[in-house]
Amino acid sequence: MDTIVVYIENENKHFNLVKSLEMLEIPHHRLYEGCDWKGMFHKLQIYVDGLSQLDNEWVILSDSRDVLFYKNIDEINNVYQTYFSDKDIVIQGEDAESGDVYFRITDMKRYSFSDTLYKYPCSGLIMGKRKVIIDFFKEIIDKVPTEWAIADQPAVEWGMANLNYNLSLDTECRLFQQMGMGDYSGVNFNLHFNKNFIKNTHTNTEPCVFHGAGGTFLNQVWKIINKKY
């Protein structure tokens, strides 16, 4: 798998993400450098345009300012091939029903996609086939109802529920791990840290990428990555 990490960043606040990628020698590509920001929903079009310029078959779409990669690309690819080989797209799962701020400020009710704890999608981390993701995002942009088109998160969630794509939610946090919702608890009590691994004790898995959605501080993950305990 020729997987490359692709992220959107226009204000140079992504250095921890890039440092983690460089330490693990993970190929990465930055989009939208030096452009005018048009809002959260516009992220989907930025990805469509940017991914169309790449040749890789496999990509990981990553938020930039609050993500740290923990395992190298061979380990990430192996997890995908072992658990998601029959899927074209895998999307991060999260456990917060309130979730993204757009669900907290509107009357929209979230879609849930399993009976597990991590049953809601988060658009901050997505892995899959580049061309399929392009088609998925294009169809969302074309068909999503206006009330769901306020940001990438609700738009992707609507697309998962209403469009016909071969995708999966990472309900066991095998690839992606949410750390907390930041302005709420900011803590994920299912995580166990030691110098050898970071483990989700609820799912009994060792996630590959950590996402501090909502501003959650990733200092403990950063310590393990840098072997400073």
C-alpha atoms as one frame of an Amber mdcrd trajectory, in Angstrom:
protein
   0.000   0.000   0.000   1.440   3.364  -1.089  -0.333   5.315   1.666   0.333
   9.039   2.058  -1.024  11.335   4.782  -2.821  14.420   3.433  -3.801  17.356
   5.620  -5.153  20.897   5.294  -3.320  23.725   7.033  -3.027  27.398   6.208
  -1.573  28.966   9.354   1.513  26.871  10.202   0.093  25.441  13.432   0.658
  21.837  12.424   4.271  21.302  13.558   3.556  18.549  16.103   1.665  16.553
  13.489   4.518  16.926  11.008   7.140  16.093  13.614   5.362  12.850  14.484
   5.131  11.986  10.775   8.803  12.737  10.209   9.907  10.725  13.238   8.022
   7.735  11.836   9.148   8.444   8.243   5.541   8.636   7.027   5.028  10.317
   3.612   2.806  13.381   3.880   1.413  16.200   1.766   0.045  19.578   2.822
  -2.931  21.225   1.097  -4.215  24.804   1.044  -0.987  26.579   1.964  -1.393
  30.327   1.540  -5.049  30.278   0.483  -8.122  32.059   1.828 -10.245  30.034
   4.243 -13.896  29.747   3.154 -15.328  27.679   6.008 -15.446  24.132   7.331
 -17.689  22.682   4.616 -15.216  23.914   1.995 -12.713  21.359   3.369 -14.411
  18.692   1.256 -13.755  20.621  -1.948 -10.164  21.296  -0.882  -9.663  17.562
  -0.463 -11.320  16.785  -3.816  -9.058  19.261  -5.625  -5.910  18.242  -3.730
  -6.412  14.490  -3.934  -7.017  14.801  -7.674  -3.412  15.966  -8.043  -1.906
  12.909  -6.317  -1.096   9.467  -7.692  -1.235   7.363  -4.518  -3.904   4.685
  -4.397  -4.230   4.950  -0.594  -4.472   8.075   1.565  -5.062   9.095   5.163
  -6.896  12.398   5.550  -5.869  13.973   8.831  -6.745  17.039  10.855  -3.579
  19.040  11.348  -3.350  20.861  14.669  -4.594  18.196  17.066  -3.338  14.885
  15.634  -0.274  12.792  16.468   0.776   9.659  14.601   1.966   6.895  16.920
   2.664   3.917  14.627   4.549   3.859  11.341   2.928   3.481   7.965   3.702
  -0.235   7.637   1.889  -0.916  10.917  -1.033   1.284   9.863  -1.288  -0.460
   6.490  -1.150  -3.851   8.202  -4.057  -2.923  10.496  -6.092  -1.830   7.493
  -5.322  -4.982   5.547  -6.025  -7.221   8.547  -9.334  -5.712   9.673 -10.686
  -3.597   6.801  -9.425  -5.277   3.623 -12.976  -5.491   2.255 -13.639  -1.755
   2.732 -12.780   1.193   0.481 -12.960   3.809   3.258 -12.566   3.681   7.054
 -13.670   6.639   9.187 -12.693   7.428  12.762 -15.222   6.482  15.430 -15.983
   8.567  18.503 -18.118   8.079  21.587 -19.548  11.551  22.192 -23.192  11.905
  21.200 -22.840  15.693  21.441 -19.764  15.424  19.228 -18.776  18.189  16.878
 -19.748  21.739  17.852 -22.207  21.885  14.945 -24.341  19.219  16.578 -24.302
  21.142  19.838 -25.501  24.416  18.320 -28.224  22.953  16.079 -31.161  20.575
  16.469 -29.600  17.951  14.190 -29.586  14.457  15.627 -26.480  12.403  14.950
 -26.490   9.159  13.028 -25.064   6.191  14.917 -23.550   3.295  12.998 -23.161
   0.472  15.531 -24.124  -0.680  19.008 -20.587  -0.204  20.322 -19.234   2.686
  22.394 -17.497   4.329  19.421 -20.557   4.464  17.187 -20.429   8.026  15.856
 -18.158   9.161  12.989 -15.509  11.860  13.163 -14.317  13.353   9.888 -10.934
  14.306  11.372  -9.299  11.005  10.363 -10.227   9.002   7.279  -8.251   6.269
   5.489  -9.028   4.621   2.198  -8.727   4.555  -1.558  -8.007   8.016  -2.931
 -10.318   7.794  -5.950 -13.225   6.443  -3.914 -12.837   9.221  -1.333 -12.886
  11.782  -4.155 -16.137  10.305  -5.502 -17.630  10.136  -1.988 -16.834  13.776
  -1.250 -18.030  14.942  -4.681 -21.381  13.241  -4.173 -21.718  14.702  -0.681
 -21.024  18.196  -2.015 -23.618  17.682  -4.752 -26.389  16.094  -2.685 -26.090
  17.009   1.008 -29.089  18.959   2.385 -28.410  22.573   3.246 -28.803  22.066
   6.995 -26.058  19.399   6.938 -23.736  21.437   4.718 -22.537  23.713   7.520
 -19.242  21.825   7.997 -17.341  18.746   6.873 -18.286  16.740   9.981 -22.102
  16.752   9.624 -21.798  16.515   5.834 -19.649  13.372   6.011 -21.962  11.874
   8.625 -24.948  12.496   6.344 -23.037  10.961   3.431 -22.240   7.814   5.396
 -25.908   7.323   6.194 -27.438   8.214   2.851 -24.985   7.386   0.059 -23.970
   3.965  -1.215 -20.268   3.434  -0.527 -18.280   0.485   0.778 -17.093   2.075
   4.017 -16.721   1.313   7.710 -16.519   3.095  11.021 -13.455   2.276  13.121
 -15.591   1.201  16.079 -12.759  -0.670  17.823 -10.216   2.178  17.559  -7.785
  -0.039  15.690  -6.597   2.812  13.479  -7.824   6.003  15.129  -8.353   7.073
  18.739 -10.277  10.086  19.982  -8.725  11.553  23.125 -11.750  13.482  24.372
 -13.897  16.432  23.438 -11.668  19.141  24.869 -14.198  21.724  26.040 -16.050
  18.930  27.852 -13.994  16.425  29.843 -10.908  16.427  27.616 -10.127  12.954
  28.958 -10.568   9.446  27.610 -10.648   7.155  30.614 -10.367   4.036  28.440
  -6.735   4.731  27.581  -3.827   3.131  29.412  -0.338   4.582  28.925   3.041
   3.035  29.613   6.457   3.350  27.992   5.847   0.391  25.666   2.366   1.053
  24.345  -0.869   3.031  24.528  -3.872   0.762  24.835  -7.611   1.257  24.778
  -8.761  -1.013  27.598 -12.391  -0.909  26.445 -11.691  -2.226  22.940  -8.443
  -4.036  23.833  -6.666  -2.399  20.916  -3.555  -0.268  20.394  -4.537   2.673
  18.156  -2.186   3.976  15.484  -3.174   7.658  15.396  -4.429   9.931  18.188
  -6.826  12.823  17.667  -7.352  15.442  20.361 -10.642  16.687  18.910 -11.944
  19.863  20.493  -8.521  20.990  21.680  -7.646  18.097  23.981  -3.962  18.265
  24.915  -1.959  15.324  23.584   0.943  15.665  26.010   0.826  12.087  27.283
   0.885  10.680  23.745   3.723  13.056  22.914   5.760  11.768  25.870   5.414
   8.170  24.728   6.318   9.057  21.142   9.445  10.870  22.297  10.287   8.210
  24.915  10.209  10.810  27.696   8.145   9.362  30.503
